[in-house]
Amino acid sequence: MNELDRLEVSDGRIGETALVLGSFRHRPSGDWDFVLGGKGYMGGLEQLVQDYGIEVE
């Protein structure tokens, strides 16, 4: 298998306790792609899942 891309990951920024490194996208052809991208969350996993519309009590 050949490497398609690379995302350098550091220790994050101070206060970030959760990190998303990318996402899977379903293409109309039925194939799946992994799209690189990073986003850190200072509110941890709770803030991350809320960003995706999941309610946390």
C-alpha positions as CSV (number, residue, x, y, z in Angstrom):
1,M,0.0,0.0,0.0
2,N,1.3,3.4,-0.9
3,E,1.1,6.4,1.4
4,L,-1.4,8.9,0.1
5,D,-0.8,11.8,2.4
6,R,0.6,12.7,5.8
7,L,-0.6,14.9,8.7
8,E,2.0,15.9,11.2
9,V,0.6,15.8,14.7
10,S,2.2,17.7,17.6
11,D,1.4,17.4,21.3
12,G,-1.5,19.8,20.6
13,R,-2.1,23.2,22.0
14,I,-2.3,24.0,25.7
15,G,-5.7,23.1,27.1
16,E,-6.9,20.9,24.3
17,T,-7.9,17.5,25.6
18,A,-9.6,16.1,22.4
19,L,-8.5,16.1,18.8
20,V,-10.0,15.2,15.4
21,L,-7.4,14.4,12.8
22,G,-9.7,13.9,9.8
23,S,-13.0,12.5,8.6
24,F,-14.4,9.8,6.3
25,R,-16.5,11.0,3.3
26,H,-18.8,8.8,1.3
27,R,-18.6,9.5,-2.4
28,P,-21.5,9.3,-4.8
29,S,-19.7,6.4,-6.5
30,G,-19.9,4.4,-3.3
31,D,-16.2,4.8,-2.4
32,W,-14.9,6.3,0.8
33,D,-12.2,8.9,1.2
34,F,-10.3,10.0,4.3
35,V,-10.0,13.8,4.4
36,L,-7.1,15.2,6.5
37,G,-7.8,18.0,8.8
38,G,-7.2,18.8,12.4
39,K,-9.3,20.5,15.1
40,G,-8.7,20.6,18.8
41,Y,-11.2,20.9,21.6
42,M,-10.5,22.6,24.9
43,G,-13.8,21.1,26.3
44,G,-12.6,17.6,25.7
45,L,-14.7,14.7,24.3
46,E,-18.0,16.4,25.5
47,Q,-17.3,19.5,23.4
48,L,-16.2,17.3,20.4
49,V,-19.4,15.2,20.3
50,Q,-21.6,18.3,20.8
51,D,-20.0,19.7,17.7
52,Y,-21.5,16.7,15.9
53,G,-25.0,17.3,17.3
54,I,-24.8,14.8,20.2
55,E,-26.5,15.9,23.4
56,V,-24.6,15.3,26.6
57,E,-26.3,15.4,30.0
